[in-house]
Amino acid sequence: MTRTAEIVAIGSELLTPERTDTNSLWLTAKLNEAGVEVMLKTVVGDDEARLEETIRDALKRSDIVITTGGLGPTEDDITRQVSARAVGRELIYHDELEARLRERFRCWGHEMPEINKRQAFIIDGAEILPNPNGSAVGMMLGLGGSLLVVLPGPPRENQPMYDNFVAAKVRQLAGEVIVKRRVLRVSGLGESAVDEVIAPVYRQYESVQTSILFNKSEIEVHLTARADSAAAADAVLDELAKQIAEVLGMAVFAMNGETLEEVVGTILLENEKTLAVAESCTGGLIGMRLTDVAGSSAYFLEGAITYSNEAKMRALNVPEQTLIDHGAVSSQTAEAMAAGVRKRSGADYGISVTGIAGPDGGTGEKPVGTVFIGYADAAETRSVKFTLPGDRYMVRWRSSQAALDYLRRRMLKDASIKQ
């Protein structure tokens, strides 16, 4: 039997546009790894009645309930007392926790404010979960066949707490079922097109759950296998992933959830090739993505953000006549930019982007979303045109994705690249 879980994120700040609950994502991944299915995630503000009702109802429905946040010392930190009421238990004061807190504050060079004594109250019967990274300890309480876990909000506190003190208990409750996941990433195809091609393949695997998701500018194929052992789960995922990759071909750029910039970096690194980038409408986004990958200094030589025509001529030697005759957003300019940045840097490959990100600047001939990607290597210089949908942010992001994918595809056709 598959165990189920709910996650309750607590704090009125999480109901504002400025804050996002990221704890639930991390905890979901951890629970899924243990074979536990997360059925519901809830964000509750600092309202005692609603929080008590949420925790009580969650414990009726699910085997494991994990709360995050609301364990601080201030008036709006209500998780401690509300959780106790929800399970019908008293809060017990622990002198040793107060002493530990006072000592910690002294180590920080301060005397502990009396308000922090609230953090020494623990639900009667709950296991105390130490917190070396903060002042709020967590709690874990078994309730018949269910488990309530109360964690602090900051990820730097709750993640080590879960790994060190909660994960083993969750695995024990989950039993011997092993859950393994695989994410394939696909470029250049839509969601329905991908499903149409791979459905005949994944339908043969009834033990694997397959989900197809759109993520900004790519398709993700999520495969989930449950088995009695990790080896058995991995074996069926390997087999299915290989078959999906065969029918989709070059459109599959990642077999284990890697980002496109990681895949491009791996190809460059393994083949001892180098890259330089010239950007206009993306404003440095491609360079940022590439250099977000650790070790990118081994293959990424430089990037040029040449937004104006003057910059394109000065930094990349784009001929003025090319700009006059064809405009900044053109295949000719994109190719000149790619060739220029490659020559200037001495890189093996040059890639460029020029386009109209909007919301203004489009014409009937070149509407908003018109983007040209340039490519240059020792043997050829070429370009490709895209018309990308979306607002300014999405056009820029999709342009960066298109450029990296075009580079990947061109490199894989390079005879000097080891496959």
Protein Blocks (a to p, Z undefined) as FASTA:
>chain_A
ZZddddddedjklmpfkbccfklmmmmmmmmmnopacfbdcdddddfklmmmmmmmmmmm
pmbdcdeejiafbfklmklmmmmmmnopacdddfklmmmmmmmmmmnopacdfklmmmmp
ccehiacdddfkbmbdcddddehjaccddddfblklmmmmmmmmmmmmmmmmnomadcdd
dddddehiafklmmmmmmmmmmmmmkbccddddehjaccdddddddfbfklmmmmmmmmm
mmmmmmnmmmlmbfnhpafklmmmmmmmmnopacddddfklnommmmmmmmpghklmmmm
bdcddfbfklmmmmnopafklmmmnojbdfklmmmmmmmmmmmnopabdcdddddebjnh
iafklgghiacdddddfkbccddddddeddfklmmmmmmmmmmmmmmmmmmmpmkbcZZ
